[in-house]
Amino acid sequence: MAFQTSFCIVMAIFITSISSSQATTFQVGGKDGWTLRPSESYNNWSSRLRFLINDTLHFKYNGASDSVLVVNKGDFDGCNANNPITKLDGGDSSFKFDRSGPFYFITGNKSNCDQGQKLIVVVLALRNRSPPPAVATPPSPAVSPPSRTPGLTPPANSPGGGSAPSPGGGGGGSSGGNNPSGDTTSPPAQSAATPRLLGTIIAWMVTVMFALWGLY
């Protein structure tokens, strides 16, 4: 039990260290910092970046006349600085993302906020910055359709509509002697027995071979 507890603690520390090493710090506004009229609007700046849990925003601003407030969406829309979730001041501040979802930042100067000094950042739940490579699924081998055995073509009826003559020569109302085509003489009986004779000979030869094998 003590070993399992120690193992879990070590793994938790290891995973935390990996996540921390992959975290990124973003300079809000770039070289302009947190100010009223940056060279690139803050929402345009955040929309082209990807923010993940444990990443950090770094704010540089005039600490004597400005600050950074983390607020909810309602206070963000109305530039309400009276009820901040978190207040950052002093001119050099950092904010670390501890969850996924949207974060709303406004300046503590209401006049500047009304003129657009505010920022929305959406934090993704994924920890990895690059998606894993897609694994290509090998195509399944094509199954060839089973070959068809050509069927036997049934005998065609005579032009006069009569049925084919029976082996006994009684069909169609005419005798086999008057109709040469009606002669259906059966093949000799010995030809049918030939395969049976060959099978008997082969079986006998196999038996002799096994007997000779036993002598050696």
C-alpha positions as CSV (number, residue, x, y, z in Angstrom):
1,M,0.0,0.0,0.0
2,A,2.8,2.4,0.9
3,F,4.5,1.5,-2.4
4,Q,1.4,2.4,-4.4
5,T,1.0,5.7,-2.6
6,S,4.6,6.6,-3.3
7,F,4.3,5.6,-6.9
8,C,1.2,7.8,-7.4
9,I,3.0,10.8,-5.8
10,V,6.0,10.4,-8.1
11,M,3.9,10.1,-11.2
12,A,1.9,13.2,-10.2
13,I,5.1,15.2,-9.8
14,F,6.4,13.9,-13.1
15,I,3.2,14.8,-15.0
16,T,3.1,18.3,-13.4
17,S,6.7,19.0,-14.3
18,I,6.1,18.0,-17.9
19,S,3.0,20.2,-18.2
20,S,4.9,23.1,-16.6
21,S,7.8,22.7,-19.0
22,Q,5.5,23.0,-22.0
23,A,3.7,26.1,-20.7
24,T,4.1,29.4,-22.7
25,T,4.2,33.0,-21.5
26,F,2.6,35.5,-23.9
27,Q,3.5,39.2,-23.9
28,V,0.1,41.0,-24.2
29,G,0.2,43.5,-27.0
30,G,3.8,42.6,-27.9
31,K,6.2,45.5,-27.7
32,D,3.3,47.9,-27.1
33,G,2.2,46.2,-24.0
34,W,-1.1,46.9,-22.2
35,T,-2.1,50.3,-23.5
36,L,-5.0,52.2,-25.1
37,R,-4.0,52.1,-28.8
38,P,-1.8,49.2,-29.6
39,S,-0.5,48.6,-33.1
40,E,-2.7,45.5,-33.3
41,S,-6.0,45.2,-31.5
42,Y,-6.0,42.8,-28.5
43,N,-8.8,40.6,-29.8
44,N,-7.1,40.2,-33.1
45,W,-3.8,39.4,-31.3
46,S,-5.5,36.7,-29.2
47,S,-7.4,35.2,-32.1
48,R,-4.3,34.2,-34.0
49,L,-2.7,32.5,-31.0
50,R,-3.5,29.2,-29.1
51,F,-3.8,29.3,-25.4
52,L,-3.7,26.3,-23.2
53,I,-4.0,25.5,-19.5
54,N,-0.9,26.6,-17.5
55,D,0.0,29.3,-20.1
56,T,0.7,32.8,-18.7
57,L,-0.2,36.3,-19.9
58,H,2.4,38.9,-19.1
59,F,1.1,42.5,-18.9
60,K,3.4,45.6,-19.1
61,Y,1.7,48.9,-18.5
62,N,1.8,52.3,-16.7
63,G,1.3,51.3,-13.1
64,A,0.5,54.9,-12.0
65,S,-2.6,55.2,-14.3
66,D,-3.6,51.8,-15.4
67,S,-4.3,48.3,-14.1
68,V,-5.6,44.9,-15.4
69,L,-8.9,43.5,-14.2
70,V,-10.2,39.9,-14.7
71,V,-14.0,40.2,-14.9
72,N,-17.0,38.2,-16.0
73,K,-18.7,38.6,-19.4
74,G,-21.3,41.1,-18.2
75,D,-18.8,43.4,-16.6
76,F,-16.6,43.0,-19.7
77,D,-19.4,44.1,-22.0
78,G,-20.3,47.1,-19.8
79,C,-16.7,48.0,-18.8
80,N,-17.7,47.7,-15.1
81,A,-14.5,47.9,-13.0
82,N,-16.2,47.8,-9.6
83,N,-16.5,44.0,-9.2
84,P,-13.3,42.4,-10.6
85,I,-12.6,38.7,-10.0
86,T,-8.9,39.4,-9.9
87,K,-7.1,42.8,-10.0
88,L,-3.5,43.1,-11.3
89,D,-1.6,46.4,-10.7
90,G,2.0,47.7,-10.3
91,G,2.9,48.0,-14.0
92,D,4.2,44.4,-14.4
93,S,1.8,41.6,-13.9
94,S,1.3,38.0,-14.9
95,F,-1.9,35.9,-15.0
96,K,-1.8,32.1,-15.3
97,F,-4.6,30.1,-16.8
98,D,-5.8,27.4,-14.4
99,R,-8.8,26.1,-16.5
100,S,-10.1,26.0,-20.0
101,G,-12.8,28.4,-21.3
102,P,-13.0,32.1,-21.9
103,F,-11.2,34.8,-19.8
104,Y,-12.2,38.5,-19.8
105,F,-9.7,41.3,-19.1
106,I,-10.4,45.0,-19.0
107,T,-8.4,48.0,-18.0
108,G,-9.1,49.7,-14.6
109,N,-9.4,53.0,-16.5
110,K,-13.1,53.1,-17.5
111,S,-12.6,55.7,-20.2
112,N,-9.9,53.6,-21.8
113,C,-12.1,50.5,-21.5
114,D,-14.9,52.3,-23.3
115,Q,-12.5,53.0,-26.1
116,G,-11.5,49.4,-26.6
117,Q,-8.7,48.5,-24.1
118,K,-10.1,45.1,-23.3
119,L,-9.1,41.5,-24.1
120,I,-10.9,38.1,-24.5
121,V,-8.8,34.9,-24.3
122,V,-10.2,31.5,-24.9
123,V,-8.2,28.7,-23.3
124,L,-8.3,25.2,-24.9
125,A,-8.6,22.0,-22.9
126,L,-5.9,20.2,-24.9
127,R,-2.4,20.1,-23.4
128,N,-0.5,19.2,-26.6
129,R,0.1,22.1,-28.9
130,S,0.4,20.0,-32.1
131,P,-2.1,17.3,-32.9
132,P,-0.8,13.8,-33.1
133,P,-0.1,12.5,-36.7
134,A,-3.0,10.6,-38.2
135,V,-2.4,6.9,-38.5
136,A,-3.2,5.7,-42.0
137,T,-5.4,2.7,-42.0
138,P,-4.2,0.1,-44.5
139,P,-6.8,-0.7,-47.2
140,S,-8.5,-4.0,-46.9
141,P,-7.6,-6.5,-49.6
142,A,-10.2,-6.7,-52.3
143,V,-12.2,-9.9,-52.4
144,S,-12.6,-11.3,-55.9
145,P,-16.0,-12.6,-56.7
146,P,-16.3,-16.4,-56.9
147,S,-16.0,-17.7,-60.4
148,R,-19.1,-19.2,-61.9
149,T,-19.1,-22.7,-63.4
150,P,-20.6,-22.6,-66.8
151,G,-24.0,-24.2,-66.7
152,L,-25.2,-26.9,-69.1
153,T,-27.4,-25.6,-71.9
154,P,-30.7,-27.6,-72.0
155,P,-31.5,-29.2,-75.3
156,A,-33.5,-27.0,-77.6
157,N,-37.0,-28.0,-78.6
158,S,-37.5,-29.1,-82.2
159,P,-39.0,-26.5,-84.6
160,G,-42.2,-28.3,-84.6
161,G,-42.7,-27.8,-80.9
162,G,-42.2,-31.4,-80.0
163,S,-40.4,-32.6,-76.9
164,A,-37.0,-34.3,-77.1
165,P,-37.2,-38.0,-77.6
166,S,-36.9,-40.3,-74.5
167,P,-34.2,-42.9,-74.3
168,G,-36.8,-45.5,-75.0
169,G,-37.7,-44.0,-78.4
170,G,-41.5,-43.7,-77.4
171,G,-41.7,-39.9,-77.3
172,G,-43.2,-37.7,-80.1
173,G,-45.4,-40.5,-81.5
174,S,-42.9,-41.9,-84.0
175,S,-40.7,-44.9,-83.8
176,G,-36.9,-44.7,-83.4
177,G,-36.4,-46.7,-86.6
178,N,-38.1,-44.0,-88.8
179,N,-36.3,-41.0,-87.2
180,P,-32.6,-41.3,-87.3
181,S,-32.2,-38.4,-84.9
182,G,-34.2,-40.3,-82.2
183,D,-31.6,-43.0,-81.8
184,T,-30.3,-42.6,-78.2
185,T,-28.2,-45.7,-77.8
186,S,-26.7,-45.9,-74.3
187,P,-22.8,-46.0,-74.1
188,P,-21.2,-49.4,-73.4
189,A,-21.4,-50.6,-69.8
190,Q,-17.7,-51.3,-69.7
191,S,-16.8,-47.6,-70.1
192,A,-18.6,-46.7,-66.9
193,A,-16.8,-49.4,-65.0
194,T,-13.3,-48.2,-66.2
195,P,-12.9,-45.6,-63.4
196,R,-13.9,-48.1,-60.8
197,L,-11.3,-50.5,-62.1
198,L,-8.6,-47.9,-62.0
199,G,-9.5,-47.0,-58.4
200,T,-9.2,-50.6,-57.4
201,I,-5.8,-50.9,-59.0
202,I,-4.5,-47.7,-57.3
203,A,-5.8,-48.9,-53.9
204,W,-4.1,-52.2,-54.4
205,M,-0.8,-50.5,-55.3
206,V,-0.9,-48.2,-52.3
207,T,-1.5,-51.3,-50.0
208,V,1.5,-53.1,-51.5
209,M,3.7,-50.0,-51.0
210,F,2.8,-49.8,-47.4
211,A,3.4,-53.5,-46.9
212,L,6.9,-53.2,-48.4
213,W,7.6,-50.1,-46.3
214,G,6.8,-52.2,-43.2
215,L,9.3,-54.9,-44.2
216,Y,12.1,-52.4,-44.2
